[in-house]
Amino acid sequence: MPDWLATPDSNQTFKRAVNRGMLLEALRQEPASRLSLHKQTGIRLSTVGELVEEMLAAELLVETGAAKKAEGERGRPEQHLALNLDGPYALGVSIDKEHLHAGRVNLAGQLLASHQADIESNDKSIKLVNQIAREVRQVLPGGPEPLAACLGLGLALPGILDVEQGRVLLASAFPGLEKGAPLAERVEKAVGVRKAVLGNVANAFMAAERLYGAARGYRDAVLIILEPGQIGAAVLADGRLVRGKFESSAELGHFKIEADGPPCNCGGKGCLETFIGWPYLYRKLVDKGRRDLADAGVAAFWTSEHSTCKELRCEALRRMGRAIGSLINLSRPSAVILTGSLAVLKVTV
C-alpha cells in the first residue's frame, strides 16, 4: 500500500486527499476520462493526471478502454477510468448494546461479505476488542494475506467520541470502555489494519442512508434508531451531518424526560433511554406483581398481548414520541427515517 494512503499530516497532503476523494466520488457515479473528470470537479487537468496515475498504481482504478471521441476531435482518444471493484476494500463494524455487525465493501460501497453476532460482553474493553477482531475475520477475503488490500476499518458505536484521537469519551451502553479509551488504536492492533476510524453509529447510519438509502436526494433529514433500551438520532441539515463537538449532537436517548427520574449510566437523571431500558421496565413489572412477565424477557415484553405489558409499552412509546417530536420541531426536516428492531416491530398498545 503506498504511503499516501496512510495518515495525512500536511496541508498539501490533505488537499491532495480531498481531490482524490472528489475524483473517486465522480467515478462512483460512472466511468469517465481524465478530461471529463477535470470538467466535473474543477481540479486542474495536470493534477487530475497525477492523481489518476497514483490511483492506477495503487490499483484503486482501472482503465476500461478508449472513450468515444467527439465529432471532429483530434488526437489520441482518452482512456475511460473506473473504480477497481475487485481491488482494495474497506471493513466496517457497527455495534450496539446487543449486536455486532461486520462487513466488507468494495470502492463502490457494494457489500461483499457480512457477519452478525451477539455482543458477548460489554463490561471489559479487552473482551469487546477481541470480539471485534474475531468477527472481522469472518468477512475477510481468502488468500495468504487477506489484509494486504484493506484500506482501513470504520467502527461505529453509540456514544460521545473524540473522533480525531480515536477515543471513547462516554458510551453508556458499554460500561467496560473506560473514559478516554483509545478504542481505534486497540482495534488496529487486534485486527491488524493500518487505520481504524471511530464514528457515532447514528451518524454512520445517516451517511449510509444519504448515499444509498432513504435519505438520498434530501438536504434536511432526521434518522432515529429505535432499539430496546437504546435510542439514537442523527440530523442532516443543509446537506451536512450535524456532528457537534464530540460526534454526538443528537443524543436523543439522553433527552431529559423527567428531572427527578431514575439515574442513567451517563451520570444524569430522567433520560429517555433509562425509561425504555429493560432494567427499568423489569422493575416496573415486578412492582406490579408480574415477575412472570418480567422473567419472560425483553423480547417477549415488546410483543406480549398482556394488559400490563401493553400499559408499560404505551407509557414508553409516549415518552419516545415526545422526545422525537421535540427533535423534529427543533430541526424541521424534510424526511424522518426510523430504523432499528423496534421500528419494524408490530407493537400493540
Buried (B, 14 or more C-beta within 10 A) or exposed (E): BEEBBEEBEEEEBEEBBEBBEBBBEBBEEEBBBBEBBBBBBEBEEEBBBEBBEBBBEBEBBBEEEEBEEEEEEEEEEBBBBBBBEEBBBBBBBBBBBBEBBBBBBBBEEEEBBEBEBEBEEBEBBEBBBBBBBBBBBEBBBEEEEBBEBBBBBBBBBBBBBBBEEBBBBBBBBBEBBEEEBBBBBBBBEBBBBBBBBBBBBBBBBBBBBBEEEBBEEBBBBBBBBBBBBBBBBBBBBEEEBBBBEBBBBBBBBBBEBEEEBBEBBBEBBBBBBBBBBBEBBBEBBBEEEBEEBBEBEBEEBBEBEBEBBBEBBEBBBEBBEEBBEEBBEEBEBEBBBBBBBBEEEEEEE
